[in-house]
Amino acid sequence: MLGSIAIYIAKRLITLFFILLVLSIIIFFMIYMLPGDPAVLLAGPEATQAEIQMVRERLGLDKPLLEQYLIFIRKILSGNLGESIITGYPISKLIYERFQNTLKLAVFSLFISSILGIFAGVTAAINRNKFLDQIVMVLSLTGVSMPVFLLAIILIQIFSVWFKIFPATSVGTALEFRHIILPALTLGLIGAAPIARITRTSMIESLSQDYITTAKSFGFHKRIIIYKYALRNALIPVVTVMGLIFGYNLAGAVITETIFAYPGLGRLIVDSIFSRDYPVIQIGLLFITSTFVIVNIIVDILYSLINPKIR
């Protein structure tokens, strides 16, 4: 058993290495497709060609692309990620500070998604083809189909404009827990929809198994059968979906963070794109995509530990 797990983990780690390598290549060369020249931006609109060339040499933009890529990789491996060409702030500290906020948002959002999604999925499964099941399916379909920005606007209108319970943004204030509520609720409600659907499907399959029939014949209480036996086995595919949603919350919360002016990693990348801060864009994109891939690799490994069929 341990040998098969070790082989599976080794294969996934090798896959992870090649995925990260390809991602680094795509992200590095994709940045150069963006319009504008950071050297011109830094030198100013009245700079001469000689001054622009000096800035380009200082940034290393005069070197061949392949050499720039190797320097880029060497910086990442050494841990020296360089500095922002706009603010001069170390990129490693910038990423660390913003990622803390994004991680808080992702964890809180996943908590909301898991509680709502699993409860709704179980409720739909035990009331299959009944009124509650239909309501859950309609709400989950709405959640899957609704754009993030639309839900964010609705929540802002309700909780910030009408009832004035939570602030809509965190601009100009220190980040507090109340600033996380609305963006986390936005991502949480969107994530709850697929969790509810997969939980319902998995629970229906689990409730039809022979061991459930055996438990019923022994006279076990309905709650024990549902939550101790059926739900435990039904959660195996749900864990995979939760891992994907957590990875999305870490890597794909750009729209949510921008709408709520939340000081996370996604908003940092958006601001860097507008200011043509190429080093921050490169490192930021590589960081969030790598995080997404690593989270999914970890979920795959955990899934293999839970489900022997994978091994």
GUNUKOL-931787 format. One record per residue: residue in one letter; residue number from 1; x, y, z of N, C-alpha, C in turn. Coordinates in steps of 0.05 Angstrom, whole numbers, always signed. Layout:
<pts>
PT A NUM X Y Z X Y Z X Y Z $
...
</pts>
This chain:
<pts>
PT M 1 +17 -24 +0 +0 +0 +0 +17 +25 +0 $
PT L 2 +37 +26 +19 +55 +50 +20 +70 +53 -6 $
PT G 3 +78 +31 -18 +93 +32 -43 +77 +44 -65 $
PT S 4 +52 +36 -67 +34 +46 -89 +28 +76 -84 $
PT I 5 +25 +84 -59 +20 +112 -53 +45 +129 -60 $
PT A 6 +69 +119 -54 +94 +133 -60 +97 +136 -90 $
PT I 7 +92 +115 -105 +94 +117 -134 +74 +137 -145 $
PT Y 8 +50 +137 -135 +29 +156 -145 +38 +185 -139 $
PT I 9 +48 +189 -114 +56 +216 -106 +80 +225 -123 $
PT A 10 +99 +207 -129 +122 +213 -145 +113 +222 -173 $
PT K 11 +94 +207 -184 +84 +214 -211 +71 +242 -211 $
PT R 12 +56 +247 -190 +42 +273 -189 +62 +296 -186 $
PT L 13 +84 +291 -170 +104 +312 -167 +120 +317 -193 $
PT I 14 +125 +296 -208 +138 +299 -234 +120 +315 -253 $
PT T 15 +94 +309 -252 +75 +324 -268 +74 +353 -260 $
PT L 16 +75 +358 -233 +75 +385 -223 +99 +401 -233 $
PT F 17 +123 +388 -234 +147 +402 -244 +143 +411 -272 $
PT F 18 +134 +394 -290 +131 +401 -318 +109 +421 -322 $
PT I 19 +87 +420 -306 +66 +439 -308 +76 +467 -301 $
PT L 20 +91 +469 -279 +102 +494 -270 +122 +505 -290 $
PT L 21 +137 +488 -303 +156 +497 -323 +142 +509 -347 $
PT V 22 +121 +495 -356 +106 +505 -379 +92 +532 -372 $
PT L 23 +81 +533 -347 +68 +558 -338 +87 +581 -338 $
PT S 24 +112 +576 -328 +131 +598 -327 +138 +608 -355 $
PT I 25 +140 +590 -374 +146 +598 -402 +123 +614 -413 $
PT I 26 +99 +604 -410 +76 +618 -421 +72 +646 -409 $
PT I 27 +74 +648 -382 +70 +673 -369 +92 +693 -376 $
PT F 28 +117 +684 -377 +139 +702 -383 +136 +714 -411 $
PT F 29 +132 +698 -431 +131 +708 -458 +104 +722 -464 $
PT M 30 +83 +715 -449 +57 +728 -453 +58 +757 -445 $
PT I 31 +74 +763 -425 +76 +790 -415 +86 +809 -437 $
PT Y 32 +104 +799 -454 +115 +816 -475 +95 +821 -498 $
PT M 33 +72 +808 -497 +51 +813 -517 +34 +836 -508 $
PT L 34 +37 +845 -483 +21 +868 -474 +31 +894 -487 $
PT P 35 +12 +912 -494 +21 +937 -507 +36 +955 -487 $
PT G 36 +53 +971 -497 +68 +990 -480 +95 +981 -473 $
PT D 37 +112 +1000 -466 +140 +994 -459 +145 +1004 -431 $
PT P 38 +152 +987 -412 +156 +997 -385 +179 +1017 -383 $
PT A 39 +199 +1014 -401 +221 +1033 -400 +211 +1062 -407 $
PT V 40 +194 +1064 -427 +182 +1090 -434 +165 +1100 -412 $
PT L 41 +150 +1083 -399 +133 +1091 -376 +149 +1102 -353 $
PT L 42 +171 +1088 -347 +188 +1097 -324 +204 +1122 -331 $
PT A 43 +213 +1124 -356 +230 +1147 -364 +213 +1172 -365 $
PT G 44 +187 +1170 -371 +170 +1193 -372 +165 +1202 -401 $
PT P 45 +144 +1217 -405 +136 +1225 -433 +156 +1243 -447 $
PT E 46 +172 +1257 -431 +191 +1276 -444 +219 +1265 -445 $
PT A 47 +223 +1240 -439 +250 +1228 -439 +260 +1225 -468 $
PT T 48 +286 +1227 -470 +299 +1223 -496 +304 +1193 -501 $
PT Q 49 +311 +1186 -525 +316 +1158 -532 +339 +1147 -516 $
PT A 50 +359 +1165 -511 +382 +1156 -495 +374 +1149 -466 $
PT E 51 +357 +1166 -455 +347 +1161 -427 +330 +1135 -426 $
PT I 52 +313 +1132 -447 +297 +1107 -448 +314 +1083 -450 $
PT Q 53 +336 +1085 -466 +354 +1062 -469 +369 +1056 -443 $
PT M 54 +375 +1076 -428 +388 +1072 -402 +370 +1057 -383 $
PT V 55 +344 +1065 -383 +325 +1051 -366 +322 +1022 -375 $
PT R 56 +321 +1018 -401 +317 +991 -412 +341 +973 -404 $
PT E 57 +365 +984 -404 +389 +969 -396 +388 +963 -366 $
PT R 58 +379 +983 -351 +377 +979 -322 +358 +957 -314 $
PT L 59 +336 +955 -330 +316 +934 -325 +323 +907 -338 $
PT G 60 +344 +907 -354 +352 +883 -368 +335 +876 -392 $
PT L 61 +320 +896 -402 +302 +892 -424 +317 +892 -451 $
PT D 62 +342 +900 -451 +358 +900 -475 +370 +873 -482 $
PT K 63 +368 +854 -464 +379 +827 -468 +360 +810 -485 $
PT P 64 +370 +789 -498 +352 +771 -513 +331 +759 -494 $
PT L 65 +308 +752 -506 +286 +741 -490 +294 +716 -475 $
PT L 66 +309 +698 -488 +317 +673 -475 +334 +679 -451 $
PT E 67 +353 +698 -453 +370 +705 -431 +353 +717 -408 $
PT Q 68 +334 +734 -415 +316 +746 -395 +300 +725 -381 $
PT Y 69 +292 +704 -395 +276 +683 -383 +294 +667 -363 $
PT L 70 +319 +661 -371 +337 +647 -353 +343 +663 -328 $
PT I 71 +345 +689 -331 +349 +707 -308 +324 +706 -290 $
PT F 72 +301 +706 -303 +275 +705 -289 +274 +679 -272 $
PT I 73 +281 +656 -284 +280 +631 -269 +301 +630 -247 $
PT R 74 +324 +641 -252 +345 +641 -232 +337 +658 -208 $
PT K 75 +323 +680 -212 +314 +696 -190 +293 +681 -173 $
PT I 76 +275 +667 -187 +255 +652 -173 +267 +630 -156 $
PT L 77 +287 +615 -167 +299 +593 -153 +316 +603 -129 $
PT S 78 +327 +627 -132 +344 +638 -111 +327 +652 -89 $
PT G 79 +301 +657 -95 +284 +670 -76 +286 +701 -78 $
PT N 80 +303 +711 -95 +306 +740 -99 +287 +748 -123 $
PT L 81 +263 +756 -116 +243 +761 -137 +245 +789 -149 $
PT G 82 +264 +805 -139 +267 +832 -150 +249 +852 -137 $
PT E 83 +246 +875 -150 +230 +897 -140 +211 +907 -161 $
PT S 84 +190 +919 -151 +170 +932 -169 +184 +955 -183 $
PT I 85 +180 +956 -210 +193 +978 -225 +178 +1004 -222 $
PT I 86 +154 +1003 -210 +138 +1027 -205 +143 +1039 -177 $
PT T 87 +142 +1022 -157 +144 +1031 -129 +171 +1025 -117 $
PT G 88 +187 +1006 -128 +212 +998 -117 +210 +980 -93 $
PT Y 89 +185 +972 -87 +180 +955 -63 +188 +926 -70 $
PT P 90 +200 +911 -52 +207 +883 -58 +183 +867 -65 $
PT I 91 +184 +852 -87 +161 +837 -97 +154 +814 -77 $
PT S 92 +174 +802 -65 +168 +780 -46 +151 +790 -23 $
PT K 93 +158 +813 -12 +142 +824 +10 +114 +832 +0 $
PT L 94 +113 +843 -24 +87 +852 -35 +69 +828 -39 $
PT I 95 +79 +806 -51 +64 +782 -55 +55 +770 -28 $
PT Y 96 +73 +769 -9 +67 +758 +17 +45 +773 +31 $
PT E 97 +46 +799 +31 +26 +815 +44 -1 +812 +32 $
PT R 98 -2 +813 +5 -28 +810 -9 -39 +782 -7 $
PT F 99 -21 +762 -8 -30 +734 -8 -43 +727 +18 $
PT Q 100 -34 +739 +40 -46 +734 +66 -76 +742 +65 $
PT N 101 -82 +765 +53 -110 +774 +51 -126 +755 +33 $
PT T 102 -114 +747 +10 -128 +729 -8 -133 +702 +5 $
PT L 103 -113 +692 +21 -116 +666 +35 -139 +668 +55 $
PT K 104 -141 +690 +70 -164 +693 +89 -190 +692 +74 $
PT L 105 -191 +706 +52 -216 +707 +36 -223 +679 +25 $
PT A 106 -203 +665 +16 -207 +638 +4 -217 +618 +25 $
PT V 107 -205 +619 +49 -212 +600 +70 -241 +606 +80 $
PT F 108 -247 +631 +84 -274 +638 +94 -295 +632 +73 $
PT S 109 -288 +637 +47 -307 +631 +25 -312 +601 +24 $
PT L 110 -290 +585 +26 -294 +556 +25 -310 +546 +48 $
PT F 111 -307 +558 +72 -323 +550 +95 -353 +554 +89 $
PT I 112 -360 +578 +78 -387 +584 +71 -397 +564 +49 $
PT S 113 -381 +560 +29 -389 +541 +7 -394 +513 +17 $
PT S 114 -376 +504 +35 -379 +476 +45 -403 +472 +62 $
PT I 115 -408 +491 +81 -431 +489 +99 -457 +490 +83 $
PT L 116 -460 +510 +66 -485 +513 +51 -488 +491 +30 $
PT G 117 -466 +485 +16 -468 +465 -6 -474 +437 +4 $
PT I 118 -460 +428 +25 -465 +401 +35 -492 +399 +48 $
PT F 119 -500 +419 +63 -527 +418 +75 -549 +418 +54 $
PT A 120 -546 +434 +33 -566 +435 +12 -566 +409 -4 $
PT G 121 -542 +398 -9 -541 +373 -25 -553 +350 -10 $
PT V 122 -547 +348 +16 -559 +326 +32 -589 +329 +34 $
PT T 123 -599 +354 +38 -627 +359 +40 -641 +351 +14 $
PT A 124 -629 +358 -9 -640 +351 -35 -641 +321 -39 $
PT A 125 -620 +307 -30 -618 +278 -35 -639 +263 -19 $
PT I 126 -643 +270 +6 -662 +255 +23 -691 +263 +17 $
PT N 127 -694 +285 +1 -721 +293 -9 -722 +291 -39 $
PT R 128 -710 +270 -50 -707 +268 -79 -735 +270 -93 $
PT N 129 -735 +286 -114 -758 +291 -131 -782 +304 -116 $
PT K 130 -776 +315 -93 -796 +329 -78 -791 +359 -80 $
PT F 131 -808 +375 -67 -807 +404 -69 -780 +415 -61 $
PT L 132 -770 +406 -38 -744 +416 -28 -722 +410 -48 $
PT D 133 -722 +387 -60 -703 +379 -80 -704 +398 -104 $
PT Q 134 -727 +404 -113 -730 +422 -135 -720 +450 -129 $
PT I 135 -726 +460 -105 -716 +486 -97 -685 +487 -97 $
PT V 136 -673 +466 -85 -644 +465 -83 -632 +464 -111 $
PT M 137 -644 +449 -129 -633 +447 -156 -636 +473 -172 $
PT V 138 -658 +487 -168 -662 +513 -181 -641 +533 -171 $
PT L 139 -638 +534 -144 -618 +553 -132 -590 +546 -140 $
PT S 140 -583 +520 -141 -556 +513 -149 -551 +519 -178 $
PT L 141 -571 +514 -195 -568 +521 -224 -564 +551 -227 $
PT T 142 -579 +567 -211 -576 +596 -212 -549 +604 -203 $
PT G 143 -538 +591 -182 -512 +598 -172 -490 +591 -192 $
PT V 144 -493 +568 -206 -473 +561 -226 -474 +580 -250 $
PT S 145 -497 +590 -257 -501 +606 -281 -495 +636 -276 $
PT M 146 -499 +645 -251 -497 +674 -246 -468 +684 -247 $
PT P 147 -463 +705 -261 -436 +717 -261 -428 +728 -233 $
PT V 148 -403 +726 -227 -394 +735 -201 -400 +765 -196 $
PT F 149 -395 +781 -217 -399 +810 -213 -428 +817 -208 $
PT L 150 -447 +802 -220 -475 +807 -215 -483 +801 -187 $
PT L 151 -474 +778 -176 -480 +772 -149 -467 +792 -130 $
PT A 152 -443 +801 -136 -429 +821 -119 -445 +846 -118 $
PT I 153 -456 +855 -141 -471 +880 -142 -497 +877 -126 $
PT I 154 -510 +854 -128 -535 +849 -113 -529 +850 -83 $
PT L 155 -508 +837 -74 -501 +837 -45 -494 +864 -35 $
PT I 156 -480 +880 -52 -473 +908 -44 -499 +924 -41 $
PT Q 157 -517 +920 -60 -542 +935 -59 -558 +929 -34 $
PT I 158 -559 +903 -27 -575 +894 -4 -561 +902 +23 $
PT F 159 -536 +894 +26 -523 +896 +53 -508 +922 +57 $
PT S 160 -502 +936 +36 -487 +962 +39 -504 +986 +34 $
PT V 161 -522 +984 +14 -538 +1008 +7 -565 +1008 +22 $
PT W 162 -579 +986 +22 -605 +986 +35 -603 +984 +66 $
PT F 163 -589 +963 +75 -588 +959 +104 -563 +970 +118 $
PT K 164 -543 +976 +102 -518 +988 +112 -506 +971 +135 $
PT I 165 -505 +945 +131 -494 +927 +151 -464 +924 +147 $
PT F 166 -456 +919 +122 -427 +914 +116 -417 +935 +96 $
PT P 167 -392 +943 +99 -381 +962 +79 -377 +949 +52 $
PT A 168 -380 +964 +31 -377 +954 +4 -348 +951 -4 $
PT T 169 -331 +968 +7 -303 +967 +0 -286 +971 +25 $
PT S 170 -260 +968 +21 -241 +972 +43 -221 +994 +36 $
PT V 171 -228 +1011 +17 -210 +1033 +9 -207 +1053 +31 $
PT G 172 -182 +1060 +36 -177 +1081 +56 -179 +1072 +85 $
PT T 173 -184 +1046 +90 -186 +1037 +117 -169 +1012 +121 $
PT A 174 -162 +1007 +146 -147 +983 +152 -166 +959 +148 $
PT L 175 -154 +937 +138 -171 +913 +132 -180 +900 +158 $
PT E 176 -206 +898 +161 -219 +886 +184 -236 +862 +175 $
PT F 177 -246 +847 +194 -262 +823 +187 -287 +831 +172 $
PT R 178 -299 +854 +179 -324 +862 +167 -320 +868 +137 $
PT H 179 -295 +874 +129 -290 +879 +100 -289 +853 +84 $
PT I 180 -286 +831 +98 -283 +805 +84 -311 +793 +79 $
PT I 181 -331 +802 +94 -357 +788 +94 -369 +787 +66 $
PT L 182 -373 +810 +53 -386 +810 +27 -370 +796 +5 $
PT P 183 -344 +801 +2 -330 +786 -19 -329 +756 -13 $
PT A 184 -328 +748 +13 -328 +720 +19 -355 +708 +14 $
PT L 185 -376 +723 +20 -404 +713 +15 -408 +710 -15 $
PT T 186 -397 +728 -31 -400 +726 -60 -387 +701 -71 $
PT L 187 -362 +696 -63 -348 +672 -72 -361 +647 -60 $
PT G 188 -370 +650 -34 -381 +627 -20 -407 +617 -33 $
PT L 189 -424 +636 -40 -450 +628 -53 -445 +616 -80 $
PT I 190 -427 +627 -95 -420 +616 -122 -409 +588 -119 $
PT G 191 -391 +584 -99 -379 +558 -95 -398 +537 -84 $
PT A 192 -418 +546 -69 -437 +528 -56 -454 +513 -77 $
PT A 193 -459 +525 -100 -476 +513 -121 -465 +486 -131 $
PT P 194 -440 +485 -141 -429 +459 -150 -426 +439 -128 $
PT I 195 -420 +448 -104 -417 +429 -81 -444 +417 -75 $
PT A 196 -466 +433 -76 -493 +422 -71 -500 +402 -92 $
PT R 197 -494 +407 -117 -501 +389 -139 -486 +362 -137 $
PT I 198 -460 +363 -132 -444 +339 -130 -451 +323 -105 $
PT T 199 -457 +338 -83 -465 +324 -58 -491 +310 -61 $
PT R 200 -510 +322 -75 -536 +309 -80 -532 +284 -96 $
PT T 201 -517 +286 -118 -513 +262 -135 -499 +240 -120 $
PT S 202 -478 +247 -105 -463 +227 -90 -479 +215 -68 $
PT M 203 -496 +231 -54 -512 +221 -33 -534 +202 -43 $
PT I 204 -546 +208 -66 -566 +190 -77 -554 +163 -84 $
PT E 205 -529 +164 -95 -515 +139 -101 -508 +124 -75 $
PT S 206 -499 +138 -55 -491 +125 -30 -515 +113 -15 $
PT L 207 -538 +127 -16 -562 +117 -2 -574 +92 -15 $
PT S 208 -566 +87 -40 -576 +63 -54 -558 +39 -50 $
PT Q 209 -536 +41 -35 -518 +19 -31 -529 -1 -11 $
PT D 210 -518 -26 -13 -527 -48 +4 -522 -43 +34 $
PT Y 211 -500 -29 +41 -494 -26 +69 -515 -7 +82 $
PT I 212 -527 +11 +66 -548 +28 +77 -573 +12 +83 $
PT T 213 -579 -7 +64 -602 -25 +68 -598 -42 +93 $
PT T 214 -573 -51 +97 -567 -67 +121 -570 -51 +146 $
PT A 215 -560 -26 +146 -563 -8 +169 -592 -3 +176 $
PT K 216 -608 +0 +156 -637 +4 +160 -650 -21 +173 $
PT S 217 -641 -44 +163 -653 -69 +174 -645 -73 +203 $
PT F 218 -623 -62 +212 -615 -64 +240 -629 -44 +257 $
PT G 219 -644 -26 +245 -660 -7 +260 -645 +18 +268 $
PT F 220 -623 +25 +255 -608 +49 +262 -626 +74 +256 $
PT H 221 -621 +95 +272 -636 +119 +269 -630 +131 +241 $
PT K 222 -649 +145 +230 -646 +156 +203 -623 +176 +202 $
PT R 223 -619 +193 +222 -597 +212 +222 -570 +198 +222 $
PT I 224 -568 +176 +238 -543 +161 +239 -536 +150 +211 $
PT I 225 -557 +138 +198 -553 +127 +172 -544 +148 +152 $
PT I 226 -556 +171 +153 -551 +192 +133 -523 +205 +138 $
PT Y 227 -519 +214 +163 -495 +230 +168 -470 +214 +175 $
PT K 228 -474 +191 +187 -450 +175 +195 -441 +156 +173 $
PT Y 229 -460 +143 +159 -453 +123 +139 -454 +134 +111 $
PT A 230 -477 +144 +103 -480 +153 +75 -463 +177 +68 $
PT L 231 -464 +198 +86 -450 +222 +80 -420 +218 +79 $
PT R 232 -409 +202 +97 -380 +197 +98 -370 +187 +72 $
PT N 233 -384 +168 +59 -375 +157 +34 -382 +176 +11 $
PT A 234 -403 +192 +14 -411 +210 -7 -392 +234 -9 $
PT L 235 -377 +239 +12 -359 +263 +12 -334 +259 -5 $
PT I 236 -328 +235 -14 -303 +230 -29 -301 +248 -54 $
PT P 237 -321 +247 -72 -319 +265 -95 -323 +295 -87 $
PT V 238 -337 +300 -65 -341 +327 -56 -315 +340 -49 $
PT V 239 -297 +325 -37 -270 +335 -29 -255 +346 -54 $
PT T 240 -257 +331 -76 -244 +340 -101 -255 +367 -110 $
PT V 241 -282 +370 -109 -295 +395 -117 -287 +418 -99 $
PT M 242 -285 +412 -73 -277 +432 -53 -249 +441 -59 $
PT G 243 -231 +423 -66 -204 +430 -73 -202 +448 -97 $
PT L 244 -219 +442 -117 -219 +459 -141 -230 +487 -134 $
PT I 245 -251 +488 -117 -262 +514 -110 -242 +530 -93 $
PT F 246 -228 +517 -75 -208 +531 -59 -186 +542 -77 $
PT G 247 -177 +526 -96 -157 +535 -115 -167 +559 -131 $
PT Y 248 -193 +558 -139 -204 +580 -154 -205 +605 -136 $
PT N 249 -213 +602 -111 -214 +625 -93 -187 +638 -89 $
PT L 250 -166 +622 -89 -139 +632 -87 -129 +646 -112 $
PT A 251 -136 +633 -135 -125 +642 -160 -144 +658 -177 $
PT G 252 -170 +655 -173 -189 +668 -191 -207 +688 -179 $
PT A 253 -199 +699 -156 -216 +719 -143 -211 +747 -153 $
PT V 254 -200 +750 -177 -192 +776 -187 -216 +795 -189 $
PT I 255 -238 +785 -201 -262 +802 -205 -273 +811 -177 $
PT T 256 -276 +792 -159 -287 +797 -133 -270 +818 -118 $
PT E 257 -244 +814 -118 -226 +832 -104 -227 +860 -116 $
PT T 258 -230 +861 -142 -231 +887 -156 -257 +902 -149 $
PT I 259 -279 +888 -150 -305 +900 -145 -306 +911 -116 $
PT F 260 -297 +896 -97 -298 +904 -69 -273 +920 -60 $
PT A 261 -255 +926 -79 -230 +940 -72 -216 +925 -50 $
PT Y 262 -216 +899 -51 -204 +883 -30 -174 +880 -36 $
PT P 263 -157 +886 -16 -128 +887 -21 -115 +859 -22 $
PT G 264 -123 +843 -42 -113 +816 -45 -94 +814 -69 $
PT L 265 -85 +790 -74 -66 +785 -95 -78 +790 -123 $
PT G 266 -103 +783 -126 -116 +787 -152 -118 +817 -160 $
PT R 267 -125 +833 -140 -126 +862 -146 -99 +874 -151 $
PT L 268 -78 +863 -137 -51 +872 -142 -43 +868 -171 $
PT I 269 -50 +844 -182 -43 +838 -209 -58 +857 -229 $
PT V 270 -83 +862 -223 -99 +881 -240 -86 +908 -240 $
PT D 271 -79 +918 -216 -66 +945 -214 -40 +945 -228 $
PT S 272 -25 +923 -227 +1 +921 -240 -1 +921 -270 $
PT I 273 -22 +909 -280 -27 +909 -309 -32 +937 -319 $
PT F 274 -48 +952 -304 -54 +979 -312 -29 +997 -311 $
PT S 275 -12 +992 -292 +13 +1008 -290 +36 +997 -305 $
PT R 276 +32 +974 -319 +53 +961 -335 +77 +953 -317 $
PT D 277 +71 +944 -293 +92 +935 -275 +98 +906 -281 $
PT Y 278 +115 +901 -302 +119 +874 -312 +129 +854 -292 $
PT P 279 +149 +860 -276 +159 +840 -257 +138 +831 -237 $
PT V 280 +121 +849 -227 +100 +842 -209 +79 +825 -223 $
PT I 281 +72 +832 -248 +53 +816 -263 +63 +787 -267 $
PT Q 282 +89 +784 -275 +100 +758 -280 +100 +741 -254 $
PT I 283 +111 +752 -233 +113 +737 -208 +85 +731 -197 $
PT G 284 +68 +751 -198 +41 +748 -187 +25 +726 -202 $
PT L 285 +26 +727 -228 +12 +707 -244 +23 +679 -240 $
PT L 286 +50 +677 -239 +62 +651 -235 +56 +641 -207 $
PT F 287 +54 +659 -187 +48 +650 -160 +20 +639 -158 $
PT I 288 +0 +654 -168 -28 +645 -165 -34 +620 -182 $
PT T 289 -22 +618 -206 -26 +594 -222 -12 +570 -209 $
PT S 290 +11 +574 -198 +26 +553 -184 +10 +544 -160 $
PT T 291 -1 +563 -145 -17 +556 -121 -41 +539 -129 $
PT F 292 -54 +546 -151 -77 +531 -160 -69 +503 -167 $
PT V 293 -47 +500 -182 -38 +473 -190 -30 +457 -166 $
PT I 294 -15 +469 -147 -6 +454 -123 -29 +445 -106 $
PT V 295 -50 +463 -103 -73 +455 -87 -87 +431 -100 $
PT N 296 -89 +430 -126 -102 +408 -139 -85 +382 -138 $
PT I 297 -59 +385 -139 -42 +362 -135 -45 +350 -107 $
PT I 298 -47 +368 -87 -51 +359 -59 -78 +345 -57 $
PT V 299 -98 +355 -70 -125 +343 -69 -124 +315 -82 $
PT D 300 -109 +313 -104 -106 +287 -118 -93 +267 -99 $
PT I 301 -72 +276 -85 -58 +257 -67 -76 +249 -44 $
PT L 302 -90 +269 -32 -109 +262 -10 -131 +243 -20 $
PT Y 303 -140 +248 -45 -161 +231 -56 -151 +202 -59 $
PT S 304 -125 +199 -67 -114 +172 -70 -112 +158 -43 $
PT L 305 -108 +174 -22 -106 +162 +5 -134 +153 +15 $
PT I 306 -155 +169 +7 -182 +162 +15 -193 +139 -1 $
PT N 307 -188 +140 -28 -201 +121 -46 -180 +102 -57 $
PT P 308 -179 +77 -49 -158 +58 -59 -161 +53 -89 $
PT K 309 -184 +58 -101 -187 +53 -129 -168 +70 -146 $
PT I 310 -162 +94 -136 -143 +111 -151 -116 +99 -152 $
PT R 311 -107 +86 -130 -81 +74 -130 -81 +48 -147 $
</pts>
